[in-house]
Amino acid sequence: MFNQRHFWLGFCLHNWMLGGG
């Protein structure tokens, strides 16, 4: 099982960037 936190951080960052900051 991979690091879930790493995945969540990447997911949040992606959404944040898509939202335009």
For each residue, the residues with C-beta under 8 A, 3 or more apart:
1: 4
2: 6 7
3: 6 7
4: 1 7 8
5: 8 9
6: 2 3 9 10
7: 2 3 4 10 11
8: 4 5 11 12
9: 5 6 12 13
10: 6 7 13 14
11: 7 8 14 15
12: 8 9 15 16
13: 9 10 16 17
14: 10 11 17 18
15: 11 12 18 19
16: 12 13 19 21
17: 13 14 20 21
18: 14 15
19: 15 16
20: 17
21: 16 17
